[in-house]
Amino acid sequence: MDSAAMEEVLLDVRGLRKSFGAVAATQNVDLTVRAGEIHALIGPNGAGKSTLITQICGEIRPDAGQIHLAGRDVTALPAYERARRGLGRSFQITQLCLEYTAIENVMLSLTVGPRTIFSIWSDPRRDAGLAERAQAWLERVGLADRADVPAADMAHGERRQLELAVALAREPRLLLLDEPMAGMGPEESARMTRLLAGMRERYGILLVEHDMDAVFALADRVSVLVYGKLIFTGSCDEVRQHPEVRSAYLGDAAC
Amino acid sequence: MNRMSGIAVPGRGAAGLFTQWNRRAVFGWVGLLLLAHATDTPYLINAMARFVIYGLAAVSLDLVLGYGALISFGHAMFFGLGGYVVAIITFHAVEAGPLFGWAGSTQALVVWPIALACCALLGWGVGYLALRTSGVQFIMITLAFGQMVYFILVSLQVYGGDDGLMMSQRSQLPGIDLADPVSFYYVSLAVLALWTLFCVKLVNSRYGMVLQALRQSERRAVNLGVAPMSYRLSAFVISAVGTGMAGILWANYAELVTPDMAAWTKSGELMAIVILGGVGTLLGPIAGAAVFLGLEQALSAWTEHWMFIMGPILVLVVLAGKHGLFGYWLGKRHG
């Protein structure tokens, strides 16, 4: 990673606040993700990680604060506009088109653009070039031989892999990964970790993950969210040493 | 390359059903053409024309119902509007004076596009408002708009109010005599065939792939950069135009338009036809129209309480599988 790429701030969250009634789910959060960086977001259940992610991707609006994507203020933009500006994500609960086969899901991701709505005549399933590109993504996540299986018939772990392929295929600049390893076996989890490590320079990644092995293997920086507040941001080593983090989340056993 | 052939013929999903169905559909079309040709009975020709017109409306409704998961309970408003626009313009051209300074016309190539444009405009307006909601609210709003159109038509005393408006003559097409029942049937059949072909291409296109993705997982589609409103609204407008075309044909077939064409019972009838034939199959609703109208005809000849029998049949089909008659035809593997 050259230093120039590291300089570019892809995601800049400033003073973000969100309350649901009396519950302050996001309290004045500042967060940055640079190009080529994996920034892990950890925290106990109910800390507000998913709420933060959904605000960044635009599904819910913050009460206050700003979100900048590649230098542009996107706070007022709808989710699909942010997606078009290079924000990709995977969901904690897999969001796939269950009737479509694995390869059709990836094709969909590859084919969607602002002008797709006018493409009312060409059949994407007959586009050999598109199929080849989609197949390449399936190979990368380890689903090469499952291309023609409907997503509905896939096992949980396979769907997680497919979810990642769908998110990656668009070549977003910034990726929000909401617990990509959740429900995966150790072998699949290790494969995902290798995959993400191999592609780290192509994206900026905000990674929400409970699997601490994966976090420490991948993250350049780690932020800790507790009750809607970011209590710490630093390197993996720093986070291991931080007393408040240890008591709030890691527990002594994890170190 | 085994893999590539697997992609060219997708095995599953509503879109994949067509490839297996194409051959049977072609046989079906040819059969229909011959049936009309072989018979000289006006009764049968008229029954076939009715079936084709309802089939056209049902295919259009299936586009939003089956592929967009937009449960429009007011689609008869487009059926009614399409018919009324044609009847009103004909009325002004033949009997009453000019309309807004225009003498009116009886030329199909002039009047029909105007009627379709009106339907597109109404579809855009209703869709724009109704698509801000979803689920039950969407059903209720489309129902409300449908009823609005119905009561507007009832209140048009100049155009017959409750009794409707007679069309003194059918629209005129250059080279084709629409007054002849057989020619009219062929024209209707051609419209149905072309429209169905267009809809099949549409749902299998990139546009259709995204439209169906919105139905399966809106969150995923939005996070791929899809603006849901534009896809759903365009589908709604296209569907409105197709249903309006059915209304235009109906006005010409019956030579009479009545407010009933836009009533909620008509919307329900269209929905029943789509469900009977198979939601999200496009070709199924055509079969649904044939069976529905056939049963209606046969049962109502037998008893005036024919709905007593029709109702349970609909329930049975719905319980048997979500693909309706179409799914039954294809066998269990798609159920």
Interface residues (C-beta under 8 A of the other chain):
Chain A: C57 E59 P78 A79 Y80 A83 R84 L87 G88 R89 F91 Q95 L96 C97 L98 E99 Y100 T101 I103 E104 M107 L108 S109 T111 V112 G113 P114 T116 I117 F118 S119 I120 W121 S122 D123 P124 R125 R126 A128 A131 Q135 A147 D148 P150 V166 R170
Chain B: R3 M4 G6 I7 A8 P10 G11 R12 G13 A14 A15 K201 L202 N204 S205 R206 Y207 G208 M209 V210 Q212 A213 Q216 S217 R219 R220 A221 V222 N223 L224 G225 V226 A227 P228 S230 Y231 S234
